[in-house]
Amino acid sequence: MPRKALRIAMLGLALGGCLEDRDQARQEATQKPVEVALDPEALLQKGAVKRIQEALARNDFREEWKEGVLDGPTSTALRRAQKAHRLPATGVPDARTMEALGLAPGDVFERLK
């Protein structure tokens, strides 16, 4: 078989496999419902908000928050910290923000099942 024909045949096999994988993933996605947390606190370990607030305060992002509650002032402080670290300023705890504040994400977030 000429080289060009062999390349075309190999490309066809590779693309065929990709299409099959895509179709299989699409079929699995429609069969398995995905649970999504509507409340960011639902993803956090018990006591994590207090640890986040302590890290924010240590890093000079103190606000007048209610201790242990992911409230407006805590979100404001998170947003300020995210902006300072050039992260998306969502005001919601995420792994990159936790790392920037010196917290290990595994010590803050619940492990997903």
C-alpha positions, 0 to 999 in steps of 0.5 A: 500500500502506498504511503499516502493511502496508508496515512489516509487509512490510519487517519480514518481509523483514528477518526472513526474511534474518536467518533465512536468515543464521542457517541458513547460519551453522549449516550452515557451522559443522557443515561446518568443524571448529574447532581449539581450543588446549587449552594456553594456551601454544600460542597464544603466540609464542616467548618470550612467557611471558618477556615476560609475566613481565617485565611482571608483575614491572615491575607489582609482580606478582612470584612465584617462577616458572620463567623462560619457563614458564607455571607455577603461580606465573605463573598466580597472578601473572596472576590477581593482576594481573587482579583488580587491573585488575578483569578476569576472574581466570582466571590465563590470558594474554588480550588485555585482561590484556596491555594492562593490563600494557603489552604489545601483544597482537600481540607476545604471541599467535600470529596465528590462521590 
